[in-house]
Amino acid sequence: MNTFPDDFLWGAVCAAYPTEGALFDSDWWRWEQRPGRILDGSGSKVAADHFVRFEADFDLARKLGHRAHGFNIEWSRIQPAPGMFDDGALSHYAAVFDALHARGIEPICALHHVANPAWFAERGGWTWRGAVAAFERYARRVADAFARKCRWWVPIVQPMFTTGNAYVERLWPPGASNPVRAYRAFGAMTRAHVAAYRAIHDCRPDARVGVAIRARAFVPRDPNSPWDVKAVQREERRCNHALLDAWAQGRLPWCAGGAKFDAGCFDFVSVAFHGQETLHFDLRSLTRFFRRHTAPAAAPKRFAELLGELAAYDVPFLVAGNGLATNDDADRRRRLLDDAAVIDHCLQQGINVQGYLHYALLDGFEWTHGLAARCGLVHVARDTLARTPNPSAYLFKDIIENGTVRPGTVAQFCPGWTPPGLNRAEEGG
């Protein structure tokens, strides 16, 4: 494997709701109180206690070699009620930025990740007519406070995935199976991104304000079925290109409101790739857009191809949000090595990948899966909250410090792993 650039942004992500704890003014806090909604019956009251322990967690990230850190400011902390901005919460996040800078870690900050303030949800959330204006007021308040402390920003993390879970799969609040509301919410989130883009650039002209997508690959269950093939084409377009096309062209599709706005309002793309699914067209699945999916499987070759496709947008990339919920850290180590091989391949093809942020730094409360889903490079004990780096954390540290994947490192951490075939002439992937 080749040597990665010296200024490559290696790091991990700590999303607010899964790790901070005590987010009682969030719609998600209210959602999780109903029995049966969280698979393991756990709650987020403490989560990983990152709100209290963030400085020690950043000390650990630095010891593990991290150069960048992705996190989100929690809207419900900053604005717990309409028109009310909490000075204590603003001071807390100022300390978060300062703590990262003090350790030489580049902050990459999102304004919204899944959860909403309860008051916003009560008014209809992203389907409320005032949603875009409300988010713009919040974005401008945060930009005024922190734009000078951070260059990299993402207004809204994975809006297509969020609206799908909320309005199609019914896994997240408000749990309404309504594709029309899903498109309306998607349209509002897209316009809110534009408003936040302007607000951040008004406060810091040299800011990089990006869009985050959760990309997936699909194959038809029956390659001879035109219905299955067409469903694959539409789903790949919806998941991987709909947002980027809207912002690149400056216009939403008609189903999401058709609104026009300034084109090209993203400075980079943050991509999380979550594998390849088999897809089947099914007339009985109206609320899921007539499609049924299987569980995703690893597909590093398809990930490399997708990054090649997205390079047509001619902006830099971060790979941010790749990870694995598993109790077997060997699986996580294999995934890290596969991702490193994909990024190396893409860099050699001239694709402008500038960083990799693993999801996640810490085990936390992973939405409907609760505390049972272990995503962290660092294990967090449920009873004591003690932090213990997994072997994957030390594998990652070795890659960062040496700027490459060394054969001896593979032999130590993941014996038997071989690089996936990523060229057309190669097998595998």
C-alpha positions as CSV (number, residue, x, y, z in Angstrom):
1,M,0.0,0.0,0.0
2,N,1.2,3.5,-0.8
3,T,1.9,6.3,1.7
4,F,-1.0,8.6,2.7
5,P,-0.5,12.4,2.5
6,D,1.2,13.9,5.5
7,D,-1.8,16.3,6.1
8,F,-4.4,13.5,5.7
9,L,-7.2,14.0,8.4
10,W,-7.3,10.8,10.3
11,G,-9.8,10.6,13.2
12,A,-13.1,9.5,14.6
13,V,-16.6,10.7,15.3
14,C,-18.6,11.3,18.5
15,A,-22.2,12.1,17.7
16,A,-23.9,14.1,20.4
17,Y,-27.0,12.1,21.2
18,P,-25.3,8.7,21.3
19,T,-22.5,9.8,23.5
20,E,-23.2,13.0,25.5
21,G,-26.1,11.9,27.8
22,A,-28.8,13.9,29.5
23,L,-30.4,15.4,26.4
24,F,-33.8,15.8,28.0
25,D,-35.1,18.6,25.7
26,S,-34.7,16.4,22.6
27,D,-37.5,14.6,20.6
28,W,-35.4,11.5,20.9
29,W,-35.5,11.5,24.7
30,R,-39.2,11.5,24.6
31,W,-39.3,8.9,21.9
32,E,-37.1,6.4,23.7
33,Q,-39.3,6.5,26.9
34,R,-41.9,4.3,25.3
35,P,-41.3,0.6,26.0
36,G,-40.3,-1.5,23.0
37,R,-38.7,1.2,21.0
38,I,-35.1,0.5,22.0
39,L,-34.2,-3.1,21.3
40,D,-32.1,-3.7,24.4
41,G,-34.4,-1.7,26.7
42,S,-31.5,0.7,27.6
43,G,-31.7,4.5,27.6
44,S,-29.5,7.5,26.8
45,K,-29.6,9.3,30.2
46,V,-25.9,8.7,30.7
47,A,-24.9,7.3,27.3
48,A,-21.1,7.5,27.3
49,D,-21.1,10.6,29.6
50,H,-19.0,12.4,26.9
51,F,-20.6,15.7,27.9
52,V,-18.7,15.5,31.2
53,R,-15.7,13.5,30.1
54,F,-14.9,15.2,26.8
55,E,-11.4,16.5,27.7
56,A,-10.3,13.0,28.9
57,D,-11.8,11.5,25.8
58,F,-9.8,14.0,23.6
59,D,-6.7,13.1,25.6
60,L,-7.2,9.5,24.6
61,A,-7.9,10.4,21.0
62,R,-4.7,12.3,20.9
63,K,-2.7,9.3,22.4
64,L,-4.3,7.2,19.7
65,G,-2.8,9.5,17.0
66,H,-6.0,11.2,15.9
67,R,-5.6,14.4,13.9
68,A,-9.2,15.3,13.4
69,H,-12.5,14.8,15.3
70,G,-16.0,14.9,14.0
71,F,-18.9,15.9,16.3
72,N,-22.2,17.7,16.3
73,I,-23.5,20.5,18.4
74,E,-26.8,19.4,19.9
75,W,-29.5,21.8,18.8
76,S,-31.7,21.0,21.8
77,R,-29.0,22.1,24.2
78,I,-28.3,25.4,22.4
79,Q,-32.0,26.2,22.0
80,P,-34.1,24.2,24.5
81,A,-37.2,26.5,23.9
82,P,-38.3,28.7,21.0
83,G,-36.4,31.9,21.0
84,M,-34.2,30.9,23.9
85,F,-30.4,30.3,23.5
86,D,-28.6,28.8,26.4
87,D,-25.4,30.6,27.3
88,G,-24.2,27.6,29.4
89,A,-24.5,25.3,26.4
90,L,-22.7,27.7,24.1
91,S,-19.9,28.0,26.7
92,H,-19.7,24.2,26.8
93,Y,-19.2,23.8,23.1
94,A,-16.7,26.7,23.1
95,A,-14.7,24.6,25.6
96,V,-15.0,21.6,23.2
97,F,-13.5,23.5,20.3
98,D,-10.8,24.9,22.6
99,A,-10.0,21.4,24.0
100,L,-9.6,20.0,20.4
101,H,-7.3,22.9,19.3
102,A,-5.2,22.5,22.5
103,R,-4.5,18.9,21.5
104,G,-3.7,19.7,17.9
105,I,-6.9,18.0,16.6
106,E,-8.9,19.5,13.7
107,P,-12.6,20.0,14.6
108,I,-15.1,19.0,12.0
109,C,-18.5,20.1,13.3
110,A,-22.1,19.4,12.3
111,L,-25.1,21.5,13.3
112,H,-27.7,18.7,13.2
113,H,-27.4,14.9,13.6
114,V,-30.8,13.1,13.7
115,A,-32.2,14.5,16.9
116,N,-34.4,17.7,17.1
117,P,-35.4,20.0,19.9
118,A,-38.7,18.7,21.4
119,W,-40.4,22.1,20.8
120,F,-39.4,21.9,17.1
121,A,-40.8,18.3,16.8
122,E,-44.1,19.3,18.5
123,R,-44.6,21.9,15.7
124,G,-44.2,19.3,13.0
125,G,-40.4,19.0,12.8
126,W,-39.1,19.2,9.3
127,T,-42.6,19.2,7.8
128,W,-43.5,22.4,9.8
129,R,-43.7,25.5,7.6
130,G,-41.4,27.4,9.9
131,A,-38.7,24.7,10.0
132,V,-36.2,26.3,7.6
133,A,-36.4,29.7,9.3
134,A,-36.0,28.2,12.7
135,F,-32.9,26.2,11.7
136,E,-31.5,29.3,10.0
137,R,-31.8,31.3,13.3
138,Y,-30.0,28.5,15.1
139,A,-27.3,28.2,12.5
140,R,-26.6,31.9,12.6
141,R,-26.3,31.9,16.3
142,V,-23.8,29.0,16.2
143,A,-21.9,30.5,13.3
144,D,-21.6,33.8,15.2
145,A,-20.2,32.0,18.2
146,F,-17.9,29.4,16.7
147,A,-17.1,30.1,13.0
148,R,-13.7,31.4,14.0
149,K,-13.0,28.2,16.0
150,C,-13.7,25.8,13.1
151,R,-13.2,25.7,9.4
152,W,-15.0,22.4,8.5
153,W,-18.8,22.3,8.9
154,V,-21.7,20.1,7.9
155,P,-25.1,21.7,8.4
156,I,-27.2,18.5,8.4
157,V,-25.8,14.9,8.6
158,Q,-27.4,12.5,6.2
159,P,-30.8,14.1,5.7
160,M,-32.0,11.4,3.2
161,F,-31.3,8.6,5.7
162,T,-32.9,10.5,8.6
163,T,-36.1,11.2,6.7
164,G,-36.2,7.6,5.6
165,N,-36.0,6.2,9.1
166,A,-38.5,8.8,10.4
167,Y,-41.2,8.7,7.7
168,V,-40.7,5.5,5.8
169,E,-39.2,2.8,8.1
170,R,-41.0,4.3,11.2
171,L,-37.9,3.6,13.4
172,W,-37.3,7.2,14.5
173,P,-39.6,10.0,15.6
174,P,-42.2,10.8,14.6
175,G,-42.6,7.3,13.4
176,A,-45.1,8.1,10.6
177,S,-45.2,6.0,7.5
178,N,-45.8,8.7,5.0
179,P,-43.6,9.1,1.9
180,V,-45.2,12.5,1.1
181,R,-44.1,13.8,4.4
182,A,-40.6,12.2,3.9
183,Y,-40.2,14.2,0.7
184,R,-41.5,17.4,2.4
185,A,-39.0,17.0,5.2
186,F,-36.2,16.2,2.7
187,G,-37.0,19.5,0.9
188,A,-37.0,21.5,4.1
189,M,-33.7,20.0,5.2
190,T,-32.1,20.8,1.8
191,R,-33.3,24.4,2.0
192,A,-32.0,24.6,5.6
193,H,-28.6,23.5,4.4
194,V,-28.5,26.4,2.0
195,A,-29.4,28.8,4.7
196,A,-26.8,27.4,7.1
197,Y,-24.2,27.5,4.2
198,R,-24.8,31.2,3.8
199,A,-24.7,31.9,7.6
200,I,-21.4,30.1,8.1
201,H,-19.8,31.8,5.1
202,D,-21.0,35.2,6.2
203,C,-19.1,34.7,9.5
204,R,-16.1,32.9,8.0
205,P,-15.6,33.3,4.2
206,D,-12.8,30.6,4.1
207,A,-15.0,28.0,5.8
208,R,-15.6,24.7,4.2
209,V,-19.2,23.8,4.4
210,G,-20.1,20.3,3.2
211,V,-22.9,17.9,2.6
212,A,-23.0,14.5,4.3
213,I,-24.5,11.5,2.6
214,R,-25.0,7.9,3.6
215,A,-24.1,6.0,0.5
216,R,-25.1,2.5,-0.4
217,A,-24.8,0.1,-3.3
218,F,-27.5,-2.2,-4.6
219,V,-27.8,-5.2,-6.8
220,P,-31.1,-6.7,-8.2
221,R,-32.3,-9.9,-6.7
222,D,-33.2,-11.0,-10.2
223,P,-30.8,-9.4,-12.8
224,N,-33.2,-10.5,-15.5
225,S,-36.1,-8.7,-14.0
226,P,-36.5,-5.2,-15.5
227,W,-38.5,-4.2,-12.4
228,D,-35.7,-5.2,-10.0
229,V,-33.1,-3.5,-12.3
230,K,-35.1,-0.3,-12.5
231,A,-35.6,-0.3,-8.7
232,V,-31.8,-0.6,-8.2
233,Q,-31.2,2.3,-10.5
234,R,-33.7,4.5,-8.7
235,E,-32.6,3.6,-5.2
236,E,-28.9,4.3,-6.0
237,R,-29.9,7.7,-7.5
238,R,-32.0,8.5,-4.4
239,C,-29.4,7.5,-1.8
240,N,-26.2,8.5,-3.5
241,H,-27.0,11.4,-5.8
242,A,-30.3,13.1,-5.0
243,L,-28.9,15.5,-2.5
244,L,-25.7,16.3,-4.4
245,D,-27.7,16.9,-7.6
246,A,-30.1,19.2,-5.9
247,W,-27.4,21.4,-4.5
248,A,-25.2,21.2,-7.6
249,Q,-28.2,22.2,-9.8
250,G,-29.8,24.7,-7.3
251,R,-33.2,23.1,-7.5
252,L,-35.1,20.4,-5.6
253,P,-37.0,17.7,-7.5
254,W,-40.7,18.4,-7.8
255,C,-41.5,15.7,-5.2
256,A,-39.6,17.6,-2.6
257,G,-41.1,21.0,-3.4
258,G,-39.2,22.0,-6.5
259,A,-37.7,25.1,-4.8
260,K,-34.8,27.0,-6.4
261,F,-31.7,28.3,-4.7
262,D,-28.1,29.2,-5.3
263,A,-26.3,26.3,-7.1
264,G,-23.1,24.7,-5.8
265,C,-23.6,25.4,-2.1
266,F,-21.2,22.8,-0.8
267,D,-17.5,22.9,-0.5
268,F,-16.8,19.2,0.1
269,V,-18.7,15.9,0.4
270,S,-18.6,13.7,3.5
271,V,-19.4,10.1,2.5
272,A,-20.3,7.2,4.8
273,F,-20.5,3.9,2.9
274,H,-22.7,1.2,4.4
275,G,-22.3,-1.7,2.1
276,Q,-24.2,-3.4,-0.7
277,E,-27.8,-4.6,-0.4
278,T,-29.9,-6.9,-2.6
279,L,-33.0,-5.2,-3.7
280,H,-36.4,-6.5,-4.9
281,F,-39.3,-4.6,-6.5
282,D,-42.5,-5.5,-4.5
283,L,-45.9,-4.1,-5.2
284,R,-47.0,-4.8,-1.6
285,S,-44.5,-2.4,-0.2
286,L,-46.1,1.0,-1.0
287,T,-44.7,2.8,2.0
288,R,-41.2,1.7,1.1
289,F,-41.4,3.0,-2.5
290,F,-42.2,-0.6,-3.7
291,R,-38.8,-1.9,-2.7
292,R,-37.6,-4.5,-0.3
293,H,-33.9,-4.8,0.9
294,T,-31.7,-7.4,2.4
295,A,-29.1,-6.6,5.1
296,P,-26.0,-4.9,3.7
297,A,-22.8,-6.9,3.0
298,A,-19.3,-5.5,2.7
299,A,-18.4,-4.3,-0.8
300,P,-15.1,-2.4,-0.9
301,K,-14.9,-2.6,-4.7
302,R,-18.3,-1.0,-5.0
303,F,-17.2,1.7,-2.5
304,A,-14.2,2.6,-4.6
305,E,-16.4,2.7,-7.7
306,L,-18.9,5.0,-5.9
307,L,-16.1,7.5,-4.8
308,G,-15.1,7.5,-8.5
309,E,-18.6,8.4,-9.5
310,L,-18.9,11.1,-6.9
311,A,-15.6,12.7,-8.1
312,A,-17.6,14.2,-11.0
313,Y,-18.9,16.8,-8.5
314,D,-15.3,18.2,-8.4
315,V,-15.0,18.9,-4.7
316,P,-12.9,17.3,-1.9
317,F,-14.1,14.3,0.0
318,L,-14.0,13.1,3.6
319,V,-14.9,9.5,4.3
320,A,-16.7,10.0,7.6
321,G,-19.1,7.7,9.4
322,N,-17.8,4.3,8.2
323,G,-17.9,1.8,11.0
324,L,-19.3,-1.4,12.3
325,A,-21.7,-2.3,15.1
326,T,-20.1,-5.5,16.4
327,N,-19.0,-7.3,19.5
328,D,-16.2,-8.9,17.5
329,D,-13.4,-6.4,17.1
330,A,-11.7,-8.5,14.5
331,D,-14.6,-7.6,12.2
332,R,-13.9,-3.9,12.9
333,R,-10.2,-4.4,12.1
334,R,-10.9,-6.0,8.8
335,R,-13.3,-3.1,7.9
336,L,-10.6,-0.5,8.8
337,L,-8.1,-2.3,6.5
338,D,-10.6,-2.5,3.7
339,D,-11.4,1.2,4.0
340,A,-7.7,2.1,4.0
341,A,-7.2,0.0,0.9
342,V,-10.2,1.8,-0.8
343,I,-8.9,5.2,0.1
344,D,-5.4,4.4,-1.1
345,H,-6.7,3.1,-4.4
346,C,-8.8,6.3,-4.9
347,L,-5.9,8.6,-4.0
348,Q,-3.8,6.8,-6.7
349,Q,-6.7,7.5,-9.1
350,G,-6.5,11.2,-8.4
351,I,-9.6,11.4,-6.3
352,N,-9.3,14.1,-3.8
353,V,-10.0,12.3,-0.5
354,Q,-8.7,14.5,2.4
355,G,-9.6,12.5,5.5
356,Y,-11.1,9.5,7.1
357,L,-13.2,9.7,10.3
358,H,-14.2,6.3,11.8
359,Y,-17.6,5.9,13.4
360,A,-17.2,6.0,16.3
361,L,-14.5,6.9,18.8
362,L,-16.6,5.6,21.7
363,D,-19.3,3.0,22.3
364,G,-22.6,4.8,23.0
365,F,-26.4,4.8,22.6
366,E,-26.9,3.8,19.0
367,W,-30.5,4.9,18.5
368,T,-33.0,2.0,18.3
369,H,-30.2,-0.5,19.1
370,G,-29.5,1.2,22.4
371,L,-26.3,0.4,24.2
372,A,-26.0,-3.1,22.8
373,A,-24.5,-1.9,19.5
374,R,-20.8,-1.5,20.0
375,C,-19.4,0.9,17.4
376,G,-16.4,2.4,19.2
377,L,-12.7,2.1,18.7
378,V,-12.8,2.6,22.4
379,H,-14.9,0.2,24.5
380,V,-17.0,1.9,27.2
381,A,-18.1,-0.3,30.1
382,R,-21.8,0.0,30.7
383,D,-21.5,-0.1,34.5
384,T,-18.3,2.0,35.2
385,L,-18.0,4.0,31.9
386,A,-14.3,3.1,31.9
387,R,-12.6,3.6,28.6
388,T,-10.5,0.8,27.1
389,P,-9.1,1.0,23.6
390,N,-9.9,-2.0,21.4
391,P,-7.2,-3.6,19.3
392,S,-8.8,-1.8,16.4
393,A,-7.8,1.5,18.0
394,Y,-4.2,0.5,18.0
395,L,-4.4,-0.8,14.4
396,F,-5.8,2.6,13.5
397,K,-3.0,4.4,15.4
398,D,-0.3,2.4,13.6
399,I,-1.8,3.3,10.2
400,I,-1.9,7.0,11.2
401,E,1.6,7.2,12.6
402,N,3.2,5.3,9.7
403,G,1.1,6.8,7.0
404,T,0.5,3.3,5.4
405,V,-0.6,-0.2,6.2
406,R,2.5,-2.2,6.9
407,P,2.6,-6.0,6.4
408,G,3.8,-6.5,10.0
409,T,0.8,-4.5,11.2
410,V,-1.6,-6.8,9.3
411,A,0.2,-9.8,10.7
412,Q,-0.2,-8.5,14.2
413,F,-3.7,-7.2,14.1
414,C,-5.5,-9.0,11.3
415,P,-3.6,-12.2,10.2
416,G,-5.1,-13.6,7.0
417,W,-6.4,-10.3,5.7
418,T,-5.6,-9.6,2.0
419,P,-6.3,-6.3,0.2
420,P,-9.6,-6.4,-1.7
421,G,-9.5,-6.5,-5.5
422,L,-10.4,-3.0,-6.6
423,N,-9.3,-2.9,-10.2
424,R,-11.3,-4.4,-13.0
425,A,-8.7,-7.1,-13.7
426,E,-8.7,-8.1,-10.0
427,E,-11.0,-10.6,-8.3
428,G,-12.8,-10.0,-5.0
429,G,-14.3,-6.9,-3.4
